C-alpha cells in the first residue's frame, strides 16, 4: 500500500495535542507511504494529552520558523483543547496553515483542531465538522457545520473526535492522494 508514496505531510502542533489524534493519523499516512514531519513552534520534544492527563513526549522534526508550506503536500492539525488554543494565537502557525488553503492543498483537522482554521479566515462557505463545543465558532466563521463522523469539502477534511478516526484517516489519505483542490465559494 503506497497511495501516498512521495507525498510529504506537515503535522503542525503545540504541546497539549490529543495523543491518539496525533498517532493514529500519522500512522495512517506513513502506512500509505507518506513522509510526515512534525512541525512545532517548540523545539526538541512536545507533550501530548492522553484523555485526562499528560501523555507521551514526541520529537519535533522541524521548528515552525524553518518550515516552508511550499515543501509539503498537505497539513494535518490534531485536536486536544490546549494545542489549537496555543496555535491559533501564533501568527506564524496561522500563516503556515493559511498557505495550504491558498495553494489548494489538503488540510485535515480533527476535534478541537479546527479552532486554528478559524483564524485563517478561510472557512466562509465551507462544509465542516468539529468537536461539538466549537460548533458555534465554526458557524460564526462562515462555515456550514454538520454532526457527521467526517466531512470533506474540496480537500478540507474534518472530524468530531477520536471515535471518528477511522473515517477521518481514510478520507484524509484519499484527499491527499488526489492532490490539490480548487475551492469555489458559492456565497
trRosetta pair geometry for C-beta under 8 A, 3 or more apart (Angstrom, degrees):
i j d omega theta_ij theta_ji phi_ij phi_ji
1 31 6.4 9 92 148 127 83
1 32 5.8 -69 141 -112 101 58
1 33 7.3 -154 118 -26 63 98
2 5 3.9 30 165 -44 112 113
2 32 6.4 125 -136 177 28 50
2 33 3.6 66 -145 -47 80 146
3 32 4.6 -38 47 -167 91 115
3 33 6.8 167 48 30 43 112
3 173 6.0 74 84 169 139 105
3 174 8.0 -38 160 -92 152 41
3 177 4.6 -43 163 -96 107 132
4 7 4.2 -72 -175 35 86 130
4 9 7.8 -5 178 -36 140 117
4 29 6.3 -64 79 -162 168 69
4 32 4.1 69 15 118 107 106
4 33 4.8 170 74 68 69 84
4 34 3.8 -29 130 -55 133 93
4 173 6.5 -101 -43 -149 123 83
4 176 5.9 17 -110 112 116 120
4 177 6.0 -96 -76 -80 73 80
5 32 7.8 -120 -39 146 59 64
5 33 3.7 -43 -74 149 65 148
5 34 7.8 -112 -76 -66 21 44
6 33 7.4 7 5 136 53 116
7 29 8.0 -110 96 -168 118 100
7 33 7.3 90 31 101 91 86
7 34 4.5 -42 83 -114 100 92
7 35 7.3 -176 93 27 49 71
7 73 4.5 -80 -154 42 88 156
7 74 7.2 14 176 10 119 104
7 176 5.9 96 -178 158 158 113
7 177 7.7 -94 -45 -89 153 48
8 34 7.0 160 -95 -169 20 83
8 35 4.8 -19 -112 69 73 104
8 36 8.0 166 -162 -85 50 28
8 37 6.9 14 -176 -4 95 109
8 71 6.5 -56 102 144 144 76
8 72 5.1 -112 107 -121 92 60
8 73 5.6 122 52 0 59 93
9 29 5.4 -61 21 -171 158 152
9 34 5.1 33 -9 164 116 133
9 35 7.0 171 22 85 72 49
9 36 4.7 -22 70 -108 106 72
9 37 7.2 172 83 23 53 67
9 72 6.2 79 -135 -162 19 108
9 73 6.4 -52 -77 59 61 88
9 74 5.1 -20 -120 69 87 91
9 75 7.3 156 -168 -99 72 24
9 76 6.0 31 168 -8 117 111
9 176 6.9 -21 -88 -134 115 149
10 37 6.0 -27 -111 69 54 94
10 39 5.2 -12 -163 5 95 135
10 67 6.5 103 -128 -174 127 137
10 69 6.9 -70 -8 -118 160 64
10 72 4.2 -35 -25 -112 102 169
10 74 7.3 -160 31 97 74 45
10 75 4.7 -23 72 -111 103 77
10 76 7.1 178 91 24 51 69
10 96 7.6 -130 147 161 156 117
11 22 7.1 100 173 -147 133 81
11 25 7.7 153 -114 100 120 112
11 26 6.0 1 -82 -92 161 102
11 36 5.4 34 -19 -179 120 104
11 37 6.8 -179 25 84 81 39
11 38 5.1 -35 76 -103 107 58
11 39 6.7 152 71 20 48 76
11 75 7.8 155 -89 -163 26 57
11 76 4.7 -21 -109 69 72 108
11 77 8.0 164 -158 -80 54 31
11 78 7.3 30 -170 -20 100 100
12 39 4.7 -32 -99 77 73 102
12 40 7.0 151 -157 -81 58 49
12 64 7.3 70 -138 -102 106 101
12 67 8.0 -179 -94 99 104 167
12 75 6.1 -5 1 -165 112 108
12 76 7.4 159 20 74 66 52
12 77 5.9 -23 67 -95 90 79
12 87 7.0 107 134 -131 106 138
12 93 6.3 149 168 -148 134 96
12 96 6.5 147 -100 108 156 135
12 97 6.7 -125 52 -70 155 98
13 17 4.5 -26 -159 -49 130 144
13 22 6.6 5 -68 -105 166 118
13 38 6.8 -43 34 -159 107 91
13 39 7.7 120 20 73 61 56
13 40 5.7 -36 75 -92 61 99
13 46 6.3 137 105 133 104 163
13 77 7.1 151 -79 -144 73 57
13 78 5.7 5 -96 38 126 103
13 83 5.5 -34 -158 -151 85 127
13 87 7.3 -76 -139 -65 31 131
14 17 6.9 138 62 -44 55 92
14 40 6.3 137 -95 -147 39 99
14 41 6.4 0 -102 33 90 104
14 42 6.9 107 -142 -10 59 112
14 46 7.0 -172 169 -147 24 130
14 82 7.1 -123 99 129 111 84
14 83 4.8 162 56 -140 88 63
14 84 8.0 -175 29 -50 116 19
14 86 4.0 -148 133 84 170 131
14 87 5.2 -153 -18 -54 119 84
14 90 7.6 160 -74 -10 127 142
14 93 7.8 -26 -52 -98 105 161
15 42 6.5 64 -37 -26 93 157
15 46 5.2 -149 -83 -162 63 84
15 47 4.9 26 -144 49 99 84
15 82 6.5 -45 107 125 71 129
15 83 7.1 -156 88 -90 28 73
15 86 7.1 47 50 13 73 167
16 47 7.1 33 -48 90 47 84
16 48 7.6 104 -127 -155 8 28
16 49 5.1 28 -156 -33 53 118
16 80 5.2 167 140 140 69 134
16 81 7.0 -74 161 72 117 61
16 82 2.5 -60 159 82 156 127
16 83 4.7 -164 90 -47 83 67
16 85 7.9 -41 102 43 145 100
16 86 6.8 119 44 -3 128 128
17 21 6.5 -126 167 78 94 103
17 22 5.1 87 120 -55 130 121
17 46 7.4 40 13 138 110 126
17 48 5.7 -55 72 -124 77 73
17 49 6.6 -178 79 21 24 89
17 78 4.4 68 -169 90 122 122
17 79 7.0 118 -155 81 73 29
17 80 4.3 -179 -151 8 28 141
17 82 7.6 -102 -50 73 34 88
17 83 3.9 59 -79 -69 68 151
18 21 4.1 56 80 16 104 117
18 22 7.0 172 85 -13 52 87
18 48 7.2 36 168 -170 12 96
18 49 5.7 -47 -96 74 47 95
18 50 7.7 112 -158 -100 57 32
18 51 7.9 73 -146 -62 94 39
18 78 6.1 -144 51 160 77 109
18 79 5.0 3 13 84 121 82
18 80 3.8 -176 -30 -68 69 82
18 83 7.5 -103 -7 7 62 133
18 111 6.2 18 15 54 146 168
18 112 8.0 121 -19 28 118 102
18 162 6.7 -127 146 -60 138 110
19 22 5.8 -68 -158 36 32 109
19 23 6.0 11 160 -7 73 114
19 48 3.7 82 -85 158 85 143
19 49 6.5 -147 -27 72 82 39
19 50 4.5 2 3 -89 137 80
19 55 4.2 -66 -59 102 136 171
19 56 6.4 90 -126 31 129 91
20 23 5.8 -56 -128 47 36 102
20 24 5.3 31 175 -18 72 115
20 50 7.7 94 -22 -130 85 73
20 162 5.0 49 92 -129 130 126
20 165 6.8 -83 146 -70 104 153
21 24 6.8 -30 -107 38 22 106
21 25 6.9 14 -179 -1 49 113
21 78 3.9 133 119 -157 99 100
21 79 4.9 -46 145 35 173 83
21 80 6.7 -158 50 -33 133 82
21 110 5.1 -153 -149 83 117 127
21 111 5.8 -70 -101 5 156 133
21 113 7.4 -161 158 -39 139 123
21 162 6.1 -104 -61 -86 88 83
21 165 7.2 -139 -103 -95 61 111
22 25 7.2 -76 -156 44 15 95
22 26 6.0 10 160 -16 58 123
22 48 6.2 -123 26 -108 144 122
22 58 6.8 -136 143 -16 146 166
22 78 4.5 -44 -71 -59 70 166
23 26 5.8 -64 -142 41 24 113
23 27 6.1 24 162 -19 64 110
24 27 6.0 -57 -147 36 25 109
24 28 6.4 26 156 -20 62 107
24 162 7.7 124 9 -144 151 85
24 165 4.7 -5 129 -171 155 140
24 169 6.3 -102 145 -66 95 131
25 28 5.4 -53 -145 36 35 114
25 29 6.3 35 157 -19 67 104
25 76 5.7 177 131 -163 140 144
25 78 7.0 -168 33 -86 131 94
25 108 7.0 174 -156 123 145 137
25 110 7.3 -175 -43 -8 139 136
25 165 7.1 -124 -53 -152 78 95
25 168 6.8 -61 -86 120 109 111
25 169 5.5 -158 -107 -99 64 88
25 172 6.3 6 -143 65 109 166
26 29 5.9 -57 -152 36 29 110
26 30 6.3 23 154 -14 64 111
26 36 5.1 175 -146 118 83 166
26 38 8.0 -2 -113 -72 137 97
26 76 7.6 176 -74 95 68 157
27 30 5.7 -59 -142 42 31 108
27 31 6.0 36 157 -25 67 106
28 31 5.8 -51 -146 32 27 114
28 32 6.8 15 156 -9 59 108
28 169 3.8 -152 -97 -163 173 121
28 170 7.8 -99 -164 -57 140 42
28 172 7.1 88 104 71 134 119
28 173 6.1 -110 149 -54 106 118
29 32 6.0 -69 -157 42 30 103
29 34 4.1 -58 169 58 91 133
29 36 5.1 97 95 -63 135 123
29 76 7.4 -109 -45 -39 149 152
29 172 7.4 -62 -73 121 95 119
29 173 6.8 -167 -96 -92 57 86
29 176 7.4 22 -123 46 100 167
30 33 7.7 112 -173 -24 33 7
30 34 6.1 -90 -82 65 36 76
30 35 7.9 58 -109 -107 77 25
30 36 5.8 -77 -61 3 92 116
32 173 5.2 142 -34 -142 166 121
32 177 7.7 -89 166 -68 140 109
34 73 7.9 -121 -135 54 112 128
34 176 7.0 -2 -85 135 143 149
36 76 7.6 -20 -141 28 113 137
37 61 4.2 -123 -158 87 80 146
37 62 5.5 19 166 7 125 116
37 67 7.6 170 115 -115 131 117
37 72 7.5 -118 41 -95 114 116
38 46 7.4 -146 162 23 130 128
38 58 6.4 -155 -129 134 169 115
38 59 6.6 131 53 97 140 60
38 60 5.4 -121 110 -129 106 44
38 61 4.7 120 47 4 71 95
38 62 7.4 157 83 27 49 69
39 60 7.3 70 -132 -161 17 90
39 61 6.9 -50 -66 63 54 90
39 62 5.1 -24 -104 75 80 94
39 63 7.5 48 -154 148 71 8
39 64 5.7 99 166 -88 97 62
39 67 4.6 26 -133 -65 135 161
39 96 7.6 -151 128 169 144 156
40 43 7.7 -170 86 -65 102 28
40 46 5.3 -166 -102 -60 169 138
40 60 4.6 -91 33 -120 117 124
40 63 7.0 -56 73 -126 61 46
40 64 6.2 -85 117 -40 18 95
41 63 7.4 47 -145 -164 24 76
41 64 4.7 -17 -82 6 56 138
41 86 7.9 -138 39 144 133 111
41 87 7.8 175 -8 -107 120 67
41 90 5.5 -115 -59 -141 150 157
41 92 7.0 124 -97 72 106 121
41 93 6.3 -65 -47 -56 113 114
42 45 7.8 -49 130 82 122 32
42 46 5.4 127 71 -86 136 94
42 60 6.1 -165 93 -58 80 153
42 63 7.8 -133 90 -121 22 80
43 60 6.1 -138 -148 70 29 145
43 63 5.4 -16 -88 -87 88 112
44 59 7.6 -86 165 -138 39 62
44 60 6.1 48 63 29 23 112
45 57 4.4 15 175 178 129 117
45 58 6.6 145 -156 70 76 30
45 59 6.0 -46 -101 -97 71 44
45 60 6.6 -153 -90 -7 17 88
46 57 6.9 152 75 -155 31 68
46 58 5.6 -27 62 62 84 85
46 60 5.8 90 -20 -60 102 99
47 54 5.8 -16 165 -159 123 108
47 55 7.1 150 176 63 73 63
47 56 7.6 -167 -145 107 60 28
47 57 5.4 -36 -94 -98 67 72
47 58 7.9 160 -93 17 20 73
48 54 7.4 121 84 -170 51 59
48 55 3.8 -42 91 69 101 117
48 56 5.5 17 32 56 119 64
48 57 7.5 -160 4 -86 81 22
48 58 6.4 63 -38 -10 105 111
48 80 7.6 -145 -160 -82 67 150
49 53 7.5 -176 -156 104 68 20
49 54 6.3 -60 -109 -111 56 41
49 55 5.8 91 165 0 5 103
49 80 4.9 127 41 -140 124 122
49 81 7.5 -44 64 32 171 79
49 82 6.4 130 -39 24 140 117
49 83 7.8 -132 8 -27 116 101
50 53 6.3 -21 63 70 85 66
50 54 7.1 31 18 135 88 20
50 55 3.1 111 -31 -80 107 114
50 56 7.3 71 -50 -2 128 72
60 63 6.8 60 143 -76 131 55
62 66 5.3 -125 -174 84 94 109
62 67 4.9 112 124 -71 126 97
63 66 4.8 77 64 12 85 105
63 67 7.2 -155 92 -19 41 91
64 67 5.6 -57 -144 26 34 115
64 90 7.6 4 142 151 174 139
64 92 5.5 109 140 123 127 124
64 93 6.1 -55 -139 -79 149 76
64 96 6.5 -104 -158 -44 99 155
65 92 6.9 -25 -83 -172 64 158
67 71 7.3 -126 -167 47 66 124
67 72 7.9 11 -176 -26 105 125
67 96 6.6 40 97 -134 115 134
68 71 4.7 87 77 -9 92 107
69 72 6.0 -69 -158 38 47 105
69 75 7.2 -32 -134 -60 100 124
69 96 5.4 164 -60 -162 113 66
69 97 7.9 -173 -102 -73 135 16
69 99 3.8 127 70 94 162 138
69 100 5.9 -124 -167 -56 127 74
69 103 7.4 175 133 5 114 139
69 105 7.8 180 169 43 101 149
70 99 7.6 -79 -49 160 64 134
70 103 7.7 158 -104 -79 63 158
72 75 6.4 79 117 -69 142 73
72 100 7.7 -43 90 -93 111 108
72 105 7.3 107 106 165 80 157
73 105 6.3 -171 174 -151 38 118
73 106 7.4 18 138 35 75 100
73 176 6.2 88 121 -161 114 94
73 179 7.2 -74 -165 -123 108 67
74 100 7.0 73 -149 -148 39 132
74 105 5.6 -160 -94 162 50 99
74 106 3.9 -16 -119 72 114 98
74 107 7.0 -166 -164 -73 80 31
74 108 6.7 35 164 -2 121 102
74 172 7.9 137 153 -175 153 88
74 175 7.6 113 -114 108 142 96
74 176 4.6 -71 -24 -111 154 104
75 96 7.6 142 -114 136 149 91
75 97 5.8 -168 122 -122 162 71
75 100 4.7 -114 5 -54 121 159
75 105 7.2 83 -4 112 85 115
75 106 7.6 -175 31 101 56 62
75 107 5.5 -4 63 -118 95 71
75 108 7.3 -173 95 31 50 68
76 108 4.8 -14 -111 70 74 104
76 109 7.3 163 -162 -77 47 53
76 172 7.1 50 -103 -160 109 141
77 84 7.0 77 163 -94 118 98
77 87 7.3 -168 -146 104 118 170
77 97 6.9 18 -58 -113 132 133
77 107 7.6 5 3 -176 107 88
77 108 7.2 175 26 92 65 54
77 109 4.2 -3 64 -108 102 98
77 110 7.8 -179 91 22 65 60
77 113 4.1 146 117 -168 97 118
77 114 7.8 137 89 -65 128 36
77 116 5.6 -131 -166 52 156 139
77 117 7.3 -175 47 -46 155 92
78 83 6.5 -2 89 110 86 167
78 109 7.8 -147 -71 -142 11 61
78 110 6.3 -20 -140 52 49 100
78 111 7.5 14 175 38 59 117
78 113 5.8 -160 126 -78 15 128
79 83 6.8 143 161 59 24 125
79 84 6.6 -28 -139 -23 53 121
79 109 7.4 104 -64 176 79 76
79 110 5.0 -94 -22 100 109 72
79 111 2.7 -53 -39 73 173 116
79 112 4.2 112 -158 37 99 70
79 113 4.3 -93 -78 -29 65 85
79 131 6.6 115 -151 -32 149 122
79 161 7.7 -74 52 -118 162 47
80 83 4.3 75 71 7 114 113
80 84 7.2 157 72 -3 69 83
80 111 7.0 73 -20 100 33 140
80 112 6.2 -95 71 50 27 121
80 113 7.9 59 27 -62 63 77
81 84 7.6 -77 -164 40 23 91
81 85 6.5 14 156 -14 61 123
81 112 5.5 106 -97 -11 45 174
82 85 5.8 -74 -152 42 29 112
82 86 6.2 22 161 -16 70 110
83 86 6.2 -67 -154 36 24 104
83 87 6.2 15 159 -14 65 112
83 112 7.4 130 62 88 91 112
83 113 7.4 -19 100 -95 118 72
84 87 5.4 -56 -137 43 37 111
84 88 5.8 39 164 -28 71 107
84 112 4.9 -155 25 128 136 92
84 113 5.3 -177 -72 -119 127 32
84 114 7.5 6 -135 51 156 29
84 115 4.0 110 142 58 133 112
84 116 4.7 -122 -146 -35 91 93
85 88 6.3 -49 -141 29 23 110
85 89 7.4 11 158 -8 54 107
85 112 7.8 -22 -34 152 83 131
85 115 6.7 -8 -71 113 54 153
86 89 6.5 -73 -163 38 31 101
86 90 6.8 27 148 -23 67 113
87 90 5.6 -65 -153 31 38 113
87 93 4.6 -124 -161 137 82 155
87 94 7.5 138 153 -58 78 69
87 116 4.7 -17 103 -102 120 127
88 93 7.7 -86 -68 92 20 123
88 94 6.7 68 -144 -76 44 109
88 115 5.5 -75 -52 131 144 93
88 116 4.8 -140 -74 -106 83 59
88 118 7.1 12 -132 59 131 95
88 119 4.7 163 -153 -30 86 141
90 93 3.9 57 91 11 114 114
90 94 6.6 164 86 -13 60 84
91 94 5.7 -56 -146 39 33 111
91 95 6.1 32 156 -19 67 108
92 95 5.7 -54 -144 39 30 111
92 96 6.2 37 153 -26 64 105
93 96 5.6 -51 -148 31 30 116
93 97 6.5 24 156 -13 64 106
93 116 7.0 -74 134 -152 114 125
94 97 6.0 -58 -149 40 30 106
94 98 6.1 33 153 -24 66 110
94 116 6.8 -153 -97 -173 73 84
94 119 4.5 -83 -122 119 128 122
94 120 5.9 -170 -171 -78 85 65
95 98 5.6 -52 -140 36 30 115
95 99 6.6 44 155 -33 61 98
96 99 6.0 -52 -165 17 28 116
96 100 8.0 28 144 -18 57 96
97 100 6.0 -48 -169 21 44 111
97 101 7.5 40 142 -12 67 99
97 107 7.0 79 -169 -130 90 124
97 116 6.2 106 -2 140 173 114
97 117 6.9 -119 148 -97 138 60
97 120 5.7 -104 103 -76 103 127
98 101 5.6 -52 -161 33 46 113
98 102 6.4 42 146 -19 73 105
98 120 4.1 171 -90 -142 88 101
98 121 7.4 24 -119 41 123 85
98 122 6.3 162 -132 -28 78 129
99 102 5.6 -55 -148 37 36 112
99 103 6.4 21 158 -8 68 110
100 103 6.1 -65 -146 46 29 101
100 105 4.4 -90 -157 71 80 106
100 106 7.4 -52 176 78 120 29
100 107 5.1 128 113 -74 133 99
101 104 7.7 33 -178 -71 30 29
101 105 7.9 -79 -50 48 19 71
101 107 6.4 -8 -68 -32 76 143
101 120 6.0 122 1 157 146 143
101 122 4.2 -30 -165 -152 168 164
101 183 7.6 -30 -164 14 84 142
103 180 6.8 -92 143 -121 77 114
104 154 7.9 -69 -149 157 85 104
104 155 6.6 111 178 24 63 165
104 180 4.2 61 108 -170 110 94
104 181 5.1 -161 -177 66 94 45
104 182 5.3 -28 -118 -82 138 50
104 183 6.9 -170 -115 -5 82 81
105 155 6.9 179 139 174 21 142
105 179 7.9 -61 -123 -178 65 53
105 180 5.9 -46 -83 -103 52 75
105 181 8.0 133 -103 25 8 77
106 155 4.3 -127 -98 -167 63 92
106 156 7.6 -176 -152 -72 58 31
106 157 6.8 14 -170 -2 104 106
106 172 7.3 128 160 -155 136 65
106 175 4.5 131 -118 130 135 109
106 176 5.0 -111 45 -83 156 64
106 178 7.8 109 -59 62 124 92
106 179 7.8 -141 -23 -172 104 13
106 181 7.0 78 -75 3 68 114
107 117 7.0 118 149 -107 139 119
107 155 6.6 72 18 134 69 88
107 156 5.2 -5 64 -114 99 70
107 157 7.2 -179 92 28 50 68
108 156 7.9 167 -83 -161 40 39
108 157 4.3 -10 -112 67 83 109
108 158 7.6 -179 -155 -73 50 43
108 168 7.2 117 -171 179 113 94
108 172 4.3 41 -112 -121 152 114
108 175 7.3 154 -69 65 105 134
108 176 7.8 -46 -30 -50 128 107
109 113 3.6 -155 -171 116 95 121
109 114 4.9 136 113 -67 132 64
109 116 7.1 -151 -129 52 147 104
109 117 5.9 -151 23 -35 164 124
109 130 7.9 -9 115 -106 103 91
109 157 7.5 146 24 86 52 63
109 158 5.6 -11 72 -108 79 81
110 113 5.3 58 52 16 41 132
110 158 6.9 161 -92 -158 43 53
110 159 4.5 -9 -122 60 92 95
110 160 7.6 -17 -163 53 77 17
110 161 7.4 140 170 -94 98 10
110 162 7.9 91 150 -74 133 44
110 164 7.1 -173 -144 80 113 109
110 165 7.4 36 -142 -96 161 70
110 168 5.5 28 -91 -146 123 159
111 130 7.0 45 155 -168 14 65
111 131 4.7 34 -168 -48 59 109
111 159 7.2 -4 -39 94 57 78
111 160 6.7 49 -95 150 50 31
111 161 5.3 79 -100 -105 92 47
111 162 7.2 16 -69 -37 128 63
112 115 5.5 -7 170 -9 76 118
112 130 7.1 76 -104 -178 28 104
112 131 5.1 -19 -62 17 65 135
112 133 7.7 -16 -95 67 96 107
112 134 6.1 119 -128 -17 67 141
113 116 6.2 -42 -179 20 57 108
113 117 7.5 54 133 -16 73 102
113 130 7.7 -148 56 -133 65 95
113 158 7.9 -163 78 -131 105 86
114 117 4.7 -45 -155 30 61 120
114 118 6.8 78 148 -32 73 85
114 128 6.3 119 -132 177 152 138
114 130 4.3 -96 37 -98 137 123
114 134 6.6 166 77 108 102 139
114 138 6.1 15 130 -93 137 112
114 158 5.7 30 -70 -130 127 129
115 118 5.8 -38 -163 13 38 117
115 119 7.8 37 146 -17 59 98
115 130 7.8 117 -42 -159 66 144
115 134 5.7 -101 -72 -138 92 155
115 137 6.6 7 -112 120 77 152
116 119 6.0 -53 -169 27 43 113
116 120 7.6 48 140 -27 66 97
117 120 5.6 -43 -162 16 47 117
117 122 6.9 -86 -176 63 84 97
117 123 6.0 97 136 -67 103 115
117 128 8.0 -178 95 -123 151 154
117 141 7.8 109 110 145 83 165
117 156 7.9 98 -145 -150 149 120
118 123 6.2 -30 -108 -5 50 145
118 137 5.9 -53 -84 155 155 103
118 138 7.0 -115 -80 -97 107 50
118 141 4.5 -123 -132 -83 87 147
120 123 7.3 109 67 -29 96 84
121 124 7.8 -10 174 -9 59 103
122 126 7.6 53 132 -34 69 138
123 126 4.9 -88 -161 31 58 127
123 128 6.9 -32 -151 -19 110 146
123 138 6.9 -125 175 -157 151 68
123 141 4.2 34 70 130 137 117
123 142 5.5 140 101 65 82 89
123 143 4.3 -60 166 -47 105 110
124 141 7.1 -122 -61 146 62 65
124 142 3.2 -23 -105 127 69 151
124 143 7.1 -112 -96 -59 19 57
124 185 6.4 31 107 -137 91 136
124 187 6.5 -114 158 62 97 136
125 142 6.4 -13 -15 146 52 108
125 143 7.4 -36 53 -105 21 53
125 183 7.8 131 99 165 116 111
125 185 3.9 121 54 -141 169 89
125 186 6.2 154 -154 37 123 63
125 187 4.5 -151 -89 11 106 114
126 142 7.5 78 24 105 81 85
126 143 4.4 -33 71 -118 88 100
126 144 7.2 -156 97 26 42 73
126 153 5.0 142 -161 96 80 154
126 156 5.9 -17 -155 67 131 160
126 183 7.4 -24 -91 -153 92 138
127 143 6.9 154 -99 -173 13 92
127 144 5.0 -26 -107 68 66 103
127 146 6.4 21 -177 -11 94 120
127 151 5.5 -128 133 172 91 123
127 153 4.2 151 49 -72 85 131
128 138 5.6 -132 88 -169 130 134
128 143 4.6 4 18 164 119 144
128 144 7.2 139 25 72 69 50
128 145 6.0 -34 79 -106 81 61
128 146 7.2 167 87 23 30 82
128 151 5.5 152 -147 88 21 136
128 153 6.8 -70 -61 7 64 131
128 156 6.8 -54 -90 132 94 123
128 158 4.6 33 -156 36 83 156
129 145 6.4 102 -107 -162 47 72
129 146 5.2 -65 -74 72 97 74
129 147 6.7 124 -130 -107 115 22
129 148 5.5 -133 -63 54 148 71
129 149 7.8 109 84 98 166 6
129 150 7.2 -144 38 -135 134 15
129 151 4.4 133 -9 2 97 120
129 158 5.0 172 53 111 65 107
129 159 6.3 11 84 -130 116 21
129 160 5.3 -56 145 -62 118 82
130 134 4.9 -67 125 76 138 107
130 135 6.5 -176 64 -79 102 52
130 138 5.4 172 8 -50 136 142
130 145 7.1 -59 20 -135 94 111
130 158 6.0 -42 -68 174 67 128
130 160 6.5 73 127 -114 14 55
131 134 5.7 64 69 18 85 98
131 160 5.9 111 -90 -171 40 64
131 161 5.9 86 -102 -73 84 87
132 135 5.3 -12 -160 -32 50 117
132 147 7.3 26 -94 -113 100 101
132 160 7.0 25 -37 -152 72 112
134 137 4.5 -46 -170 39 79 122
134 138 6.0 85 131 -27 85 95
135 138 5.9 -60 -156 34 30 110
135 139 6.4 26 152 -15 66 107
135 145 5.1 124 -155 160 82 163
136 139 5.5 -52 -145 39 36 113
136 140 6.0 39 154 -21 68 106
137 140 5.7 -53 -145 37 29 112
137 141 6.5 29 152 -20 62 106
138 141 5.7 -58 -154 34 30 112
138 143 4.9 -58 168 63 86 121
138 145 4.9 105 95 -81 126 117
139 142 7.9 106 176 -25 32 9
139 143 6.6 -97 -94 68 32 68
139 144 7.6 44 -113 -118 75 27
139 145 5.3 -69 -62 -8 88 120
142 187 7.7 -159 -175 67 110 160
146 151 5.2 131 54 -83 121 138
147 160 7.4 44 -151 -82 58 140
148 151 5.4 107 67 -61 117 90
148 160 7.7 175 83 -31 33 115
149 159 6.1 -4 164 -140 54 99
149 160 6.6 -85 -128 16 38 108
149 163 7.7 -98 -127 109 101 83
149 164 4.0 177 -164 -127 81 107
149 167 4.5 75 126 46 120 156
149 168 7.5 -119 153 -43 82 78
150 157 6.7 -11 -169 -167 102 89
150 158 7.3 159 -152 84 55 42
150 159 4.8 -24 -96 -90 71 95
150 164 5.9 163 -54 175 80 118
150 167 4.1 -149 -16 132 130 112
150 168 5.2 -173 -100 -79 115 56
150 170 7.9 -122 -27 60 175 91
150 171 5.0 157 162 5 144 149
151 157 7.7 163 84 -150 47 43
151 158 5.3 -14 59 62 92 92
151 159 7.6 168 17 -80 67 46
152 155 7.7 79 -172 -22 91 7
152 156 6.9 155 -155 79 49 53
152 157 5.0 -8 -104 -101 86 74
152 158 7.9 173 -81 22 43 63
152 171 5.2 -142 -61 -180 130 130
152 175 6.3 -162 -146 -67 127 130
153 156 4.8 -17 64 58 84 105
153 183 7.5 53 138 -120 92 109
154 181 4.2 165 178 151 75 133
154 182 7.0 -77 -166 80 129 31
154 183 4.5 146 103 -92 150 76
154 184 7.8 164 -81 15 161 65
155 175 5.3 142 -126 -175 52 119
155 178 7.5 -133 -90 82 87 118
155 180 7.3 -20 -86 -164 154 31
155 181 3.4 -166 -26 23 121 136
155 183 7.4 -103 40 -57 106 98
156 183 7.7 38 -16 -86 114 132
157 168 6.7 125 153 -154 112 70
157 171 5.1 164 -136 116 127 109
157 172 4.9 -170 92 -86 162 70
157 175 5.5 -160 -44 12 123 153
159 164 4.0 -171 -177 111 121 132
159 165 7.2 148 114 -81 161 35
159 167 6.5 146 -109 85 129 98
159 168 3.8 -70 -23 -81 150 118
160 163 7.5 -24 84 58 103 91
160 164 5.2 104 43 -10 81 146
161 164 5.8 101 57 8 55 100
162 165 5.6 -8 -164 -35 52 113
164 167 5.3 -56 -174 49 77 109
164 168 5.3 83 126 -30 89 107
165 168 5.3 -59 -137 42 32 115
165 169 5.8 32 166 -22 70 107
166 169 6.2 -55 -146 35 23 108
166 170 6.5 20 156 -16 59 110
167 170 5.9 -58 -148 37 29 111
167 171 6.2 20 160 -12 66 110
168 171 6.2 -65 -148 41 25 102
168 172 6.0 26 157 -22 65 113
169 172 5.7 -56 -142 36 27 114
169 173 6.4 28 159 -19 63 106
170 173 6.1 -57 -153 34 26 109
170 174 6.5 26 151 -18 62 109
171 174 5.5 -54 -148 37 35 116
171 175 6.2 31 156 -17 68 106
172 175 6.0 -57 -146 38 28 106
172 176 6.3 23 158 -15 64 109
173 176 6.0 -60 -146 40 27 107
173 177 6.2 31 155 -23 64 109
174 177 5.8 -57 -150 34 27 113
174 178 6.6 27 152 -20 62 105
175 178 5.6 -52 -151 32 34 113
175 181 7.4 -38 -162 -34 98 133
176 179 7.6 47 178 -72 35 34
178 181 7.1 43 113 -64 121 97
